[in-house]
Amino acid sequence: MALEIVAPPGGFHGPVKRSITIAGHATSISLEPIFWAALEAAAVDAALPLSALVAAIDHARIGADAPPNLASAIRTWLMAQRSG
């Protein structure tokens, strides 16, 4: 039996760019709305401001052997939280 793929609730959406302050400087991050929602929920769960959670993810990303861009690091971190 073949898997039927349907659009997620609300449909498919491309990235939305937002500006966040990390370590005192503004940076732009482009994420799809579903990832922004998951990131905001993770910040609430961690009792952190969104900017503090993004800064923590950025800090971990910078320490990686081959650091990806910040948006990729955020998506990867969110997926790891979901499956972990």
N, C-alpha and C positions, 0 to 999 in steps of 0.2 A: 504494500500500500504506500503510495506516494505522500509525502508530507505536503500539506497545503500551507502556503505562506500567505498571511494576510497582514495588512498594514497595522501598526500598533494603534491603540486608541488615540485619536487626535491626528493620526496620519504621520507621514515622514516629514522631518524638518531638517534643514541644513543648520550649520553652526551660527551661533549668535555671539557677537563680540562684546565683551564687557571689560571694564577697567577695574583692576584691584590693586591696592597698595601693598607692596611686599617690601619689608625692610626700608621703609621710608620713600620708596619710589613706585610710581604707577606703572603697571604693566598691563597690556591687553591680552586677554585669553579668549579664544574662540572655541566654544563647545556647543553641541546640540542641546536643545532645551531639556531633553530627558537627563542629560548629564549634569546640567546646571541644577535641576531639581534634586537629583541624587546627591550632589555635592552640598547643597544647602541642607538637606536632611541629615547628612553625615556631620555637618558642623553643629546642628542642633543636638544630635545624639551625643557628640563629644563635648557639648557645652562650650563651644568655641565660636568666636566670630568667624565668618567665612574667610576673611583675610588671614586670620591666624592659621586656619586649617590649610589653606593654599600655601602659606609660607612654610608650614611643616612638610608638606608634600614636596615643595620646591627644594627644601634643604636635603631631604632624602634623595631626591632626583640628582642633585648636584654631586652627591657622594657616590653615585653609581659609576661602574667602570666605563660605560658608554652612555652618558646621559641623553635621554630623548628630550624632545621639546616639552615644555611645561604642560600643554594641553594633552599630549600623549601620556605623560606621567600621571595626570589627574585621572584620565579614563582608565588607565591600567590599575591605578590604586583603587578606584571605585569598583572595578570588576573583581579585584582580589578580595575586597571587603565583602562583596556579595557572595563569593564562593567560599570564603574562609569562615 
